């Protein structure tokens, strides 16, 4: 009869003849059943015992490792070189977030989170490889906000930031090309009436685009909203300006003083530079001191006008964001600014004014609805041709008072909505 035998006694006896102790006495007894009809005996299956012990130990070790993984954050830390292209004030601000205005810090901190570190390709919609990484001339993606391109111009009076290469070269050229056929003499807003008028304080020429006028402009406006963290519907249409030699825009404020304007005032301005300028044409804040970059620049880098305050030189693709209202809603007199005279070259720029609240009264999502006003018998021009608007948003602009604020453009492009069909 074959019996299940213990090998423990053999292990003990091999250890020397002096000891009668058995490992089996230290282990629990396992009862073996009859094999092939034999009776039962006590056995000590040490091999099975140790196999079970090893398996239990491995299981406990695996559970312990899993527990550690659940409590330890394995997310890689932010790279230490994030913001290395910012000036020293910008770097210091990232360590002192409470000293930076809420609106600006939310943009910079979010952009730091989605940095150029190699784990950013995990973020939906952001592709990061050698072919799409940001270069010195192009944004990494069309709508991606790259904090390494944002420089702090001033934290207070005004709060101002520069975004290098905010626009691509192709976007700049498209906007200029689209604006050229409709450029007229620029006007200014009368501080008493809120109406537009021409004045020597502003000698440029310009034109307006409708919001979302085409695919490229829509993309730029969406990117502006992502950067400023202000809704698209709070902004006016882009105004394109051209400054030729000696032309300028003297110191002025972008916020309104007249009663109707103050009900929904401008909170921020974005200036996008569409061309390089050989000399002059800087944007200057005369109520602020010149920056360190200006003071340390070689003679002749900045014009005499620019050295009268904090200034930025126009560079194709760059964008300047400054806030015209303080965090508490007060007018920021430090936002007073000017466009210095162009000394050599031509300056093209695009301006986006953003308001505290929406500018449209009827809106559902991203689709605008307007009550039709141009109903009834058709109207005709003095030459007998039909009177019609040249832009689909003329009716909306007329509701906002643009016929009086911007008569140069509206009288020629929105004759039906402005009721100027009978004028020669």
C-alpha positions as CSV (number, residue, x, y, z in Angstrom):
1,X,0.0,0.0,0.0
2,X,1.3,3.4,-1.0
3,X,1.1,5.9,1.8
4,X,1.7,9.7,1.9
5,X,4.9,10.0,3.8
6,X,6.5,13.0,5.6
7,X,10.0,14.0,4.6
8,X,10.5,16.1,7.7
9,X,12.1,13.3,9.7
10,X,14.6,12.9,6.9
11,X,15.5,16.6,7.1
12,X,15.9,16.4,10.8
13,X,18.0,13.2,10.8
14,X,20.3,14.7,8.2
15,X,21.1,17.5,10.6
16,X,23.1,15.3,13.0
17,X,22.4,12.4,15.4
18,X,22.2,14.4,18.7
19,X,18.8,15.8,18.3
20,X,15.5,13.9,18.3
21,X,13.5,17.0,17.6
22,X,11.4,17.0,14.5
23,X,10.3,20.0,12.4
24,X,7.1,18.1,12.2
25,X,6.4,18.9,15.8
26,X,6.5,22.6,15.1
27,X,4.0,22.4,12.2
28,X,0.3,21.6,12.2
29,X,-0.6,18.0,11.4
30,X,-2.3,17.3,8.1
31,X,-4.4,14.2,7.9
32,X,-4.0,12.3,4.8
33,X,-6.9,10.1,3.6
34,X,-6.5,6.6,2.4
35,X,-4.8,6.1,-0.8
36,X,-5.9,3.0,-2.8
37,X,-7.9,1.7,0.1
38,X,-5.3,2.0,2.9
39,X,-5.8,3.3,6.3
40,X,-5.1,6.9,7.3
41,X,-1.9,8.2,9.0
42,X,-0.7,11.5,10.3
43,X,1.6,13.2,7.8
44,X,3.6,16.5,7.6
45,X,3.5,17.7,4.0
46,X,6.1,20.5,4.4
47,X,6.4,21.2,0.7
48,X,2.7,22.1,0.4
49,X,2.9,24.2,3.5
50,X,5.8,26.3,2.2
51,X,4.2,26.7,-1.2
52,X,1.0,28.0,0.4
53,X,3.1,30.3,2.6
54,X,5.0,31.7,-0.4
55,X,1.8,32.4,-2.3
56,X,0.2,34.2,0.6
57,X,3.4,36.3,1.0
58,X,3.4,37.3,-2.7
59,X,-0.3,38.2,-2.6
60,X,0.3,40.4,0.5
61,X,3.2,42.1,-1.2
62,X,1.1,42.8,-4.4
63,X,-1.7,44.3,-2.3
64,X,0.8,46.5,-0.4
65,X,2.2,47.8,-3.7
66,X,-1.2,48.6,-5.0
67,X,-2.0,50.4,-1.8
68,X,1.1,52.5,-2.2
69,X,0.2,53.4,-5.8
70,X,-3.2,54.7,-4.7
71,X,-1.8,57.1,-2.2
72,X,1.3,58.4,-4.0
73,X,0.9,61.0,-6.7
74,X,3.0,59.9,-9.6
75,X,2.1,62.9,-11.8
76,X,5.4,64.4,-13.0
77,X,6.2,67.8,-11.5
78,X,6.1,70.9,-13.6
79,X,9.3,71.6,-15.4
80,X,11.5,74.1,-13.6
81,X,12.1,76.0,-16.8
82,X,8.4,77.0,-17.4
83,X,8.3,80.7,-17.9
84,X,12.0,80.9,-18.6
85,X,11.2,83.3,-21.5
86,X,9.2,85.6,-19.1
87,X,11.0,88.7,-17.7
88,X,12.1,88.6,-14.1
89,X,8.9,90.3,-12.9
90,X,6.8,87.6,-14.5
91,X,8.8,84.8,-12.9
92,X,8.5,86.4,-9.5
93,X,4.8,86.7,-9.9
94,X,4.4,83.0,-10.3
95,X,5.7,82.5,-6.8
96,X,3.5,85.3,-5.5
97,X,0.1,84.5,-7.0
98,X,-1.9,86.6,-4.5
99,X,-0.1,89.7,-5.7
100,X,-1.2,89.3,-9.3
101,X,-4.7,90.3,-10.5
102,X,-7.2,87.4,-10.6
103,X,-8.0,87.6,-14.3
104,X,-4.4,87.6,-15.5
105,X,-3.2,85.0,-13.0
106,X,-5.9,82.5,-14.0
107,X,-4.7,82.8,-17.6
108,X,-1.0,82.4,-16.8
109,X,-1.5,79.6,-14.2
110,X,-3.6,77.6,-16.6
111,X,-1.1,78.1,-19.4
112,X,1.7,77.0,-17.1
113,X,-0.3,73.8,-16.4
114,X,-0.5,73.0,-20.1
115,X,3.2,73.7,-20.6
116,X,5.7,72.5,-23.1
117,X,6.7,69.6,-20.9
118,X,6.6,66.2,-22.6
119,X,3.5,65.0,-20.8
120,X,1.3,67.7,-22.3
121,X,0.5,65.5,-25.2
122,X,-2.0,63.8,-22.9
123,X,-4.3,66.8,-23.0
124,X,-7.1,66.4,-25.6
125,X,-6.6,68.6,-28.7
126,X,-2.9,69.4,-27.9
127,X,-0.4,67.6,-30.0
128,X,3.2,67.9,-28.9
129,X,6.0,66.4,-31.0
130,X,9.0,67.7,-32.9
131,X,6.9,68.7,-35.9
132,X,4.4,70.8,-33.8
133,X,6.4,72.3,-31.0
134,X,6.4,76.1,-30.9
135,X,9.0,77.9,-32.9
136,X,10.2,81.5,-32.7
137,X,7.7,82.5,-35.4
138,X,4.5,80.3,-35.0
139,X,2.2,79.3,-32.2
140,X,2.3,75.6,-31.4
141,X,-1.4,75.2,-32.4
142,X,-4.0,77.6,-33.7
143,X,-5.9,78.1,-30.4
144,X,-3.4,76.9,-27.9
145,X,-2.3,79.5,-25.2
146,X,1.4,79.2,-24.6
147,X,2.5,80.9,-21.4
148,X,6.1,80.9,-22.4
149,X,5.2,83.6,-25.0
150,X,3.4,85.9,-22.5
151,X,5.5,88.7,-20.9
152,X,4.3,91.0,-18.2
153,X,4.6,94.6,-19.2
154,X,3.1,96.0,-16.1
155,X,1.1,94.7,-13.1
156,X,-0.6,97.9,-12.2
157,X,-1.5,101.2,-13.8
158,X,-2.1,99.6,-16.2
159,X,-2.2,95.8,-16.0
160,X,-0.6,95.0,-19.3
161,X,0.7,91.8,-21.0
162,X,2.5,91.1,-24.3
163,X,1.9,87.8,-26.1
164,X,4.7,87.2,-28.6
165,X,3.6,85.7,-32.0
166,X,0.0,85.6,-31.0
167,X,-0.9,85.7,-34.7
168,X,0.7,83.8,-37.4
169,X,2.3,85.6,-40.3
170,X,-0.4,84.3,-42.6
171,X,-3.2,85.6,-40.2
172,X,-1.6,89.0,-40.2
173,X,-1.4,89.1,-44.0
174,X,-5.0,87.9,-44.4
175,X,-6.3,90.7,-42.1
176,X,-4.4,93.4,-43.9
177,X,-5.4,92.1,-47.3
178,X,-9.1,92.0,-46.3
179,X,-9.0,95.5,-44.8
180,X,-7.3,97.4,-47.6
181,X,-10.3,97.9,-49.9
182,X,-12.5,99.6,-47.2
183,X,-10.0,101.8,-45.3
184,X,-11.2,105.4,-44.5
185,X,-10.1,108.2,-42.2
186,X,-10.4,107.1,-38.5
187,X,-12.7,108.9,-36.1
188,X,-12.7,109.4,-32.4
189,X,-15.6,109.2,-29.9
190,X,-16.8,112.5,-28.6
191,X,-16.6,112.3,-24.8
192,X,-19.8,114.3,-24.4
193,X,-22.1,112.8,-27.0
194,X,-20.6,109.4,-27.7
195,X,-20.7,110.1,-31.4
196,X,-17.8,109.7,-33.8
197,X,-15.9,112.7,-35.2
198,X,-12.6,113.3,-37.0
199,X,-9.8,115.0,-35.0
200,X,-6.1,115.6,-35.4
201,X,-5.6,113.6,-32.2
202,X,-6.0,110.5,-34.5
203,X,-4.7,110.7,-38.1
204,X,-4.8,107.0,-39.1
205,X,-7.1,105.3,-41.5
206,X,-9.2,102.3,-40.6
207,X,-12.1,99.9,-41.1
208,X,-14.2,97.5,-39.0
209,X,-14.8,93.8,-39.3
210,X,-18.0,92.0,-38.2
211,X,-17.6,89.4,-35.4
212,X,-16.9,86.0,-37.0
213,X,-16.6,87.6,-40.4
214,X,-14.7,84.7,-41.9
215,X,-13.0,81.5,-40.8
216,X,-9.6,83.1,-39.9
217,X,-11.1,86.0,-38.0
218,X,-13.4,83.6,-36.1
219,X,-10.3,81.6,-35.1
220,X,-8.5,84.7,-33.9
221,X,-11.5,85.9,-31.9
222,X,-11.8,82.5,-30.2
223,X,-8.1,82.6,-29.3
224,X,-8.5,86.1,-27.9
225,X,-11.4,84.8,-25.7
226,X,-9.2,81.9,-24.5
227,X,-6.4,84.3,-23.6
228,X,-8.4,87.1,-21.9
229,X,-10.9,84.7,-20.3
230,X,-13.7,87.1,-21.5
231,X,-16.6,85.9,-23.6
232,X,-16.6,86.5,-27.3
233,X,-20.0,88.2,-27.2
234,X,-18.6,90.9,-25.0
235,X,-16.3,92.2,-27.7
236,X,-16.7,94.7,-30.5
237,X,-15.8,93.8,-34.1
238,X,-12.1,94.0,-34.9
239,X,-10.9,97.5,-36.1
240,X,-8.0,97.5,-38.4
241,X,-5.8,100.6,-38.5
242,X,-3.0,101.9,-40.8
243,X,-0.5,104.5,-39.7
244,X,1.8,105.9,-42.4
245,X,4.8,108.3,-41.8
246,X,4.0,111.0,-39.2
247,X,0.6,109.6,-38.4
248,X,-0.2,108.9,-34.8
249,X,-2.9,108.6,-32.1
250,X,-2.3,111.0,-29.2
251,X,-2.8,109.9,-25.6
252,X,-6.4,108.8,-24.9
253,X,-8.5,106.4,-22.9
254,X,-10.4,103.5,-24.4
255,X,-13.2,103.5,-21.8
256,X,-16.2,105.7,-22.2
257,X,-17.2,108.8,-20.3
258,X,-20.7,109.4,-21.8
259,X,-23.6,108.0,-19.8
260,X,-24.8,105.4,-22.4
261,X,-21.2,104.0,-22.7
262,X,-20.7,103.7,-19.0
263,X,-23.6,101.3,-18.7
264,X,-21.5,98.6,-20.3
265,X,-18.0,100.1,-20.4
266,X,-14.9,98.7,-22.0
267,X,-12.9,96.5,-19.6
268,X,-10.0,95.5,-21.8
269,X,-8.2,96.2,-25.1
270,X,-6.1,94.0,-27.2
271,X,-3.8,95.5,-29.8
272,X,-2.5,93.1,-32.4
273,X,0.4,94.2,-34.6
274,X,0.1,93.2,-38.2
275,X,3.4,94.5,-39.5
276,X,6.9,95.4,-38.5
277,X,7.8,99.1,-38.3
278,X,11.3,100.3,-39.1
279,X,11.1,103.2,-36.7
280,X,8.5,104.7,-34.4
281,X,4.9,103.6,-34.0
282,X,5.3,102.3,-30.5
283,X,2.4,102.0,-28.1
284,X,3.2,104.0,-25.0
285,X,1.6,104.4,-21.6
286,X,2.6,108.0,-20.6
287,X,1.4,107.7,-17.0
288,X,3.8,104.8,-16.3
289,X,7.6,104.8,-16.0
290,X,9.7,103.4,-18.9
291,X,10.5,99.7,-18.4
292,X,13.9,98.2,-17.8
293,X,14.1,97.0,-21.4
294,X,13.7,100.5,-22.6
295,X,16.3,101.9,-20.2
296,X,18.9,99.3,-21.1
297,X,18.3,99.4,-24.9
298,X,20.8,101.0,-27.2
299,X,20.2,104.6,-28.1
300,X,17.8,104.9,-31.0
301,X,16.0,101.7,-30.3
302,X,12.9,103.6,-29.1
303,X,11.6,106.9,-30.4
304,X,11.5,110.0,-28.3
305,X,7.8,109.6,-27.9
306,X,8.1,106.1,-26.6
307,X,10.7,107.1,-23.9
308,X,8.0,109.3,-22.3
309,X,6.5,106.3,-20.6
310,X,6.2,102.5,-20.6
311,X,6.3,101.4,-24.3
312,X,6.3,98.4,-26.6
313,X,7.6,98.3,-30.1
314,X,5.2,97.0,-32.8
315,X,6.3,93.6,-34.1
316,X,4.4,91.6,-36.6
317,X,2.3,88.9,-34.9
318,X,2.6,90.2,-31.3
319,X,-0.4,91.2,-29.2
320,X,-0.7,93.7,-26.3
321,X,-3.5,93.1,-23.7
322,X,-4.2,95.9,-21.2
323,X,-7.1,96.3,-18.8
324,X,-8.9,99.7,-18.8
325,X,-10.9,99.0,-15.6
326,X,-9.4,97.9,-12.3
327,X,-10.3,94.7,-10.6
328,X,-13.0,96.5,-8.6
329,X,-14.5,98.1,-11.6
330,X,-13.0,101.6,-11.2
331,X,-11.6,103.4,-14.2
332,X,-7.9,102.8,-14.5
333,X,-6.3,106.1,-15.4
334,X,-3.0,104.3,-15.9
335,X,-4.5,102.8,-19.1
336,X,-4.1,106.1,-20.9
337,X,-2.1,105.3,-24.0
338,X,-0.9,106.6,-27.3
339,X,0.3,105.4,-30.7
340,X,3.6,107.2,-31.3
341,X,4.2,108.8,-34.7
342,X,5.5,106.5,-37.4
343,X,8.9,107.7,-38.4
344,X,9.8,105.1,-41.1
345,X,7.6,102.4,-42.6
346,X,3.9,101.7,-42.3
347,X,2.2,100.4,-39.1
348,X,-0.8,98.0,-39.4
349,X,-2.7,97.0,-36.3
350,X,-5.9,95.4,-35.3
351,X,-7.8,96.4,-32.2
352,X,-10.3,94.4,-30.1
353,X,-12.3,96.3,-27.5
354,X,-13.9,94.1,-24.9
355,X,-16.8,95.2,-22.6
356,X,-18.0,94.2,-19.1
357,X,-21.1,92.5,-20.5
358,X,-22.5,91.2,-23.7
359,X,-23.1,93.6,-26.6
360,X,-26.0,91.7,-28.1
361,X,-29.5,91.6,-26.7
362,X,-30.7,88.4,-28.4
363,X,-28.4,85.4,-28.3
364,X,-28.7,81.7,-28.0
365,X,-25.4,79.9,-27.7
366,X,-23.2,81.1,-30.6
367,X,-26.2,82.0,-32.8
368,X,-27.4,85.5,-32.9
369,X,-31.0,86.5,-33.4
370,X,-32.2,90.0,-34.4
371,X,-35.6,91.4,-34.8
372,X,-36.0,92.4,-38.5
373,X,-36.5,96.1,-39.0
374,X,-36.0,96.4,-42.7
375,X,-39.4,95.3,-43.7
376,X,-42.0,96.9,-46.0
377,X,-41.6,98.3,-49.6
378,X,-38.1,98.1,-51.0
379,X,-36.0,101.3,-50.9
380,X,-33.9,102.7,-53.7
381,X,-30.8,104.9,-54.1
382,X,-30.9,108.2,-56.0
383,X,-29.6,106.4,-59.1
384,X,-32.5,103.9,-59.0
385,X,-30.5,100.9,-57.8
386,X,-31.8,98.9,-54.8
387,X,-30.7,100.2,-51.4
388,X,-29.2,97.5,-49.3
389,X,-26.6,96.8,-46.6
390,X,-23.1,95.7,-47.5
391,X,-22.8,93.6,-44.3
392,X,-25.1,91.1,-42.6
393,X,-24.5,92.7,-39.2
394,X,-25.5,96.3,-40.3
395,X,-28.9,96.0,-38.6
396,X,-27.3,94.9,-35.3
397,X,-24.7,97.7,-35.5
398,X,-27.4,100.3,-36.2
399,X,-29.2,99.1,-33.0
400,X,-26.0,99.7,-31.1
401,X,-25.9,103.3,-32.4
402,X,-23.0,102.8,-34.8
403,X,-24.7,105.0,-37.5
404,X,-23.9,108.0,-35.3
405,X,-20.7,106.7,-33.7
406,X,-19.0,105.6,-36.9
407,X,-20.7,107.4,-39.8
408,X,-17.8,107.1,-42.2
409,X,-18.2,103.4,-42.5
410,X,-21.9,103.0,-41.8
411,X,-23.1,105.6,-44.3
412,X,-21.4,103.7,-47.1
413,X,-21.8,100.1,-46.0
414,X,-25.0,100.1,-44.0
415,X,-27.2,102.6,-45.9
416,X,-30.4,100.6,-45.5
417,X,-30.1,100.1,-41.7
418,X,-29.0,103.7,-41.2
419,X,-31.8,105.0,-43.4
420,X,-29.5,107.0,-45.7
421,X,-30.8,105.5,-48.9
422,X,-32.1,108.9,-50.2
423,X,-28.7,110.7,-49.6
424,X,-26.6,111.2,-52.7
